[in-house]
Amino acid sequence: MGGERRDRIVALDKRHVWHPYTPMGPYIAATDPLVIDRAEGCTLFDVDGRAFLDANASWWTSNLGHRHPRLVAALERQAGRLCHAPLAGITHEPAAELALALVRAAPDGLEHVFYSDDGSTAVEVAMKLALQFWAQNGRPERRRFVALDGAFHGETLGVTALGGVEVFRRPFAGVLLECVHVPSPGDPASYERAFDALARTIREGADTIAAVVLEPLVQGAAGMRVYAPEYLRLVRDLCTRHDVFLVADEVFTGYGRTGTMWACDRARITPDLLCTAKGMSGGMLPMAATLATRRIFEGFLGDPSRAFYYGHSFCGNPLGAAVALEVLRIYDEAKVVEGVSERAREIERAFSDLAELPFVARSRALGMIGALELEGDAGYLASAGWRVYLEALERGVYLRPLGNVVYVTPALTIPVADLRRLLRVVRESVEAARVPRPQA
Ligand SMILES: Cc1ncc(COP(=O)(O)O)c(C=O)c1O
């Protein structure tokens, strides 16, 4: 059905589009890409009219499903009034109302909202705020960061320093800010040793450390590594004791992904800086924010030279802000986070059963996240997950593995019947990917 249209798109794409996270040689030579045409709820449709359940909510963004009618209406309403205005020294209603709504939704004590464009810039802002705060508030030697092994905080050059995924970091290793990587807290039962290593690093180096940055409760890109809320509580206490900032990167975990609005809520902590993006605008537009405590905000007051001279053309963009405000209203009115527990039980049960399969090394689940590790090569470039990806596509599910980790992160509002089908297909695809295909 896509016919000529599909052929033209693929030809243009292969001639001109340089894809993210994609080895382009094999892609151009051998990949027959999905060509997505439209989406509805939790389903993507390609140009041939084939339907695919979206197992990862479009890179963890479409938490309310695709093209939510209220979000589309909010976008249209705002587009009829104001599409863009710079936020430097002037303002507009969507930015102001969204800031209030974010402060109300965030852990207590985060009172100021700095807007940016995406998850990477939200963390970049947090790093720069921390560096500048210390530089102009009596501790200029605090210039190093601490992050977890396997961490992922985005792709700008600043945040690349925090990254612990070797293949993303290696090309830039010689030019990065200084960051100490400490052991990942591992599975929920074994975080103490990792915490001891972090505590040692902070004790010995607090005078030179600007901030500890972490993905609270789940290290997403590392392969959905889940760890204990107790670790977060201990880190919060440690940072407070040594007056080191704690940055919670909630770009993936925020907006209910782990079963509470923020992963920090599970540990009942307030970080000094909280980064949010992705689900913030429901997968509709690039939009991000870094929330800060009053102490940090006040550290930039006084002489104009102390201001935060940083911004992007689209900071607090009215379209994105109007949509993000509507996202929070929907969360509130439709009790979206409360709806997670029923679905989370389905995910937990299915992934616990999957762990029994002989070629599954281990599995884990938390909130709207289920993940399993296939036996064999580990790491981002491992190919086992891609065999499962192809099997799932044949069965009408789009999932994107992380190396040998196959995971689901569907919309929080996915209908339970669709979720069950998704989980069934994951199982069938994992089984099929490991059974040698009969010779034709
Ligand atoms: C925890 C975390 N932080 C930051 C980012 C970067 O976000 P973006 O891709 O929107 O720049 C990601 C992306 O996956 C992420 O998972």
The ligand as an SDF file (V2000), in Angstrom:
LIG
                    3D

 16 16  0  0  0  0  0  0  0  0999 V2000
   18.1400    9.7880   32.4890 C   0  0  0  0  0  0  0  0  0  0  0  0
   18.2890   10.5340   31.2000 C   0  0  0  0  0  0  0  0  0  0  0  0
   18.7920   11.7720   31.2310 N   0  0  0  0  0  0  0  0  0  0  0  0
   18.9330   12.4970   30.1040 C   0  0  0  0  0  0  0  0  0  0  0  0
   18.5780   11.9730   28.8840 C   0  0  0  0  0  0  0  0  0  0  0  0
   18.7410   12.7960   27.6410 C   0  0  0  0  0  0  0  0  0  0  0  0
   17.5120   13.2230   27.1950 O   0  0  0  0  0  0  0  0  0  0  0  0
   17.3370   13.7790   25.6880 P   0  0  0  0  0  0  0  0  0  0  0  0
   17.5080   12.6150   24.7890 O   0  0  0  0  0  0  0  0  0  0  0  0
   15.9550   14.3410   25.6810 O   0  0  0  0  0  0  0  0  0  0  0  0
   18.3820   14.8180   25.4860 O   0  0  0  0  0  0  0  0  0  0  0  0
   18.0480   10.6920   28.8160 C   0  0  0  0  0  0  0  0  0  0  0  0
   17.6630   10.1000   27.5160 C   0  0  0  0  0  0  0  0  0  0  0  0
   17.3370    8.9690   27.3880 O   0  0  0  0  0  0  0  0  0  0  0  0
   17.9070    9.9400   29.9960 C   0  0  0  0  0  0  0  0  0  0  0  0
   17.4200    8.6990   30.0090 O   0  0  0  0  0  0  0  0  0  0  0  0
  1  2  1  0
  2  3  1  0
  2 15  2  0
  3  4  2  0
  4  5  1  0
  5  6  1  0
  5 12  2  0
  6  7  1  0
  7  8  1  0
  8  9  2  0
  8 10  1  0
  8 11  1  0
 12 13  1  0
 12 15  1  0
 13 14  2  0
 15 16  1  0
M  END
$$$$
